[in-house]
Amino acid sequence: MAQPVIEAKGLGVKFAMNRRRKRSIREMFIHGTKRDPNKAASDFWALRNVSFEVAKGDCVGIVGKNGTGKSTLLKMIAGVLLPDEGTVTVRGKVAPLLELRAGFNDQLTGRENVHLVGSLHGMTPKMLEDRFEEIVDFAEIKPGFIDTPVRHYSSGMKVRLGFALISQLEHPIMLVDEVLAVGDKSFREKCYKAIEKMLENERTMVLVSHNEGDLKRFCNRGLYVKQGDLVLDSDITEALNAYNVDTKAEIAARKKKDGGKAA
Ligand SMILES: Nc1ncnc2c1ncn2[C@@H]1O[C@H](COP(=O)(O)OP(=O)(O)OP(=O)(O)O)[C@@H](O)[C@H]1O
């Protein structure tokens, strides 16, 4: 049997909560060890005991509430965040579209970013030259703006350029975080077509989205993450149903609590 393309075993990552800053030498000199700005800081597990496998050609949707660990999981798969526990094995090159951009540098222009990020992902200068116009057209960046620093772009422009570039990569694994939520309707349609084309070629995708329509359209599998736990690994419909049931129960509980307070 073919090996899974992504294999996560007992993944866990912890972050610091309430950590403000490092103690300065001056503070240490004046107050000794008594005054610690991080006294109240503590670590918390953003994700723990997460294990799953993704086969070649799968499109897996990660669902769950805000702040539950979805982007963190995607970052560990991308290798930009190292787990504190467990391992994640990724067999193949990854095209990541994380945090609404492709890793662009705000100080550089759109053109410079396309060349820099494209080459970091292994595109040759010739490939970049040949595809540059196609990328800019796809992203609908108006003439002139491509030579403007990216810090002056709207979030939609950054995402469009990021998607246009990353979708040119022929890497077998694609990681997409909430990108479709930002583009306008006509751009989303273009993205849908581009994603469908990629998936036809047996590429593997992991998608984080709050949009049920997008998840059902592309994903055959779903991972439901709840407060840092992977509570369900199933087909996408089942994962969404479980998430919706929990959300309804939570809303009902909140209404009951608010009603109790008002009474
Ligand atoms: N670098 C970091 N330092 C400290 N805490 C972090 C860091 N990155 C994420 N967290 C925390 O980890 C938890 C999970 O965050 P994550 O961004 O993965 O959630 P999410 O499910 O993707 O949320 P959303 O749906 O809002 O995008 C949150 O409590 C978040 O505040």
The ligand as an SDF file (V2000), in Angstrom:
LIG
                    3D

 31 33  0  0  0  0  0  0  0  0999 V2000
    2.5920   32.3840   18.0310 N   0  0  0  0  0  0  0  0  0  0  0  0
    1.6760   32.2320   18.9680 C   0  0  0  0  0  0  0  0  0  0  0  0
    1.9050   32.5850   20.2580 N   0  0  0  0  0  0  0  0  0  0  0  0
    0.9780   32.4160   21.2100 C   0  0  0  0  0  0  0  0  0  0  0  0
   -0.2380   31.8740   20.9830 N   0  0  0  0  0  0  0  0  0  0  0  0
   -0.5290   31.5070   19.7160 C   0  0  0  0  0  0  0  0  0  0  0  0
    0.3940   31.6690   18.6450 C   0  0  0  0  0  0  0  0  0  0  0  0
   -0.1910   31.1950   17.5010 N   0  0  0  0  0  0  0  0  0  0  0  0
   -1.4130   30.7770   17.8580 C   0  0  0  0  0  0  0  0  0  0  0  0
   -1.6280   30.9520   19.1860 N   0  0  0  0  0  0  0  0  0  0  0  0
   -2.8210   30.5680   19.9350 C   0  0  0  0  0  0  0  0  0  0  0  0
   -3.0920   29.2040   19.6490 O   0  0  0  0  0  0  0  0  0  0  0  0
   -4.4890   28.9820   19.5620 C   0  0  0  0  0  0  0  0  0  0  0  0
   -4.8320   28.4030   18.1960 C   0  0  0  0  0  0  0  0  0  0  0  0
   -4.6250   29.4000   17.2120 O   0  0  0  0  0  0  0  0  0  0  0  0
   -4.9170   29.1440   15.6530 P   0  0  0  0  0  0  0  0  0  0  0  0
   -4.5230   30.3820   14.9250 O   0  0  0  0  0  0  0  0  0  0  0  0
   -4.2920   27.8720   15.2450 O   0  0  0  0  0  0  0  0  0  0  0  0
   -6.5090   28.9930   15.6470 O   0  0  0  0  0  0  0  0  0  0  0  0
   -7.5090   28.8030   14.4120 P   0  0  0  0  0  0  0  0  0  0  0  0
   -8.3420   27.6120   14.7220 O   0  0  0  0  0  0  0  0  0  0  0  0
   -6.7530   28.7860   13.1260 O   0  0  0  0  0  0  0  0  0  0  0  0
   -8.3880   30.1350   14.5270 O   0  0  0  0  0  0  0  0  0  0  0  0
   -9.1720   31.0070   13.4140 P   0  0  0  0  0  0  0  0  0  0  0  0
  -10.3510   30.2100   12.9710 O   0  0  0  0  0  0  0  0  0  0  0  0
   -9.5800   32.2140   14.2120 O   0  0  0  0  0  0  0  0  0  0  0  0
   -8.1960   31.3350   12.3350 O   0  0  0  0  0  0  0  0  0  0  0  0
   -5.1510   30.3260   19.8390 C   0  0  0  0  0  0  0  0  0  0  0  0
   -5.4830   30.3640   21.2100 O   0  0  0  0  0  0  0  0  0  0  0  0
   -4.0620   31.3330   19.5270 C   0  0  0  0  0  0  0  0  0  0  0  0
   -4.2250   32.5000   20.2880 O   0  0  0  0  0  0  0  0  0  0  0  0
  1  2  1  0
  2  3  1  0
  2  7  2  0
  3  4  2  0
  4  5  1  0
  5  6  2  0
  6  7  1  0
  6 10  1  0
  7  8  1  0
  8  9  2  0
  9 10  1  0
 10 11  1  0
 11 12  1  0
 11 30  1  0
 12 13  1  0
 13 14  1  0
 13 28  1  0
 14 15  1  0
 15 16  1  0
 16 17  2  0
 16 18  1  0
 16 19  1  0
 19 20  1  0
 20 21  2  0
 20 22  1  0
 20 23  1  0
 23 24  1  0
 24 25  2  0
 24 26  1  0
 24 27  1  0
 28 29  1  0
 28 30  1  0
 30 31  1  0
M  END
$$$$
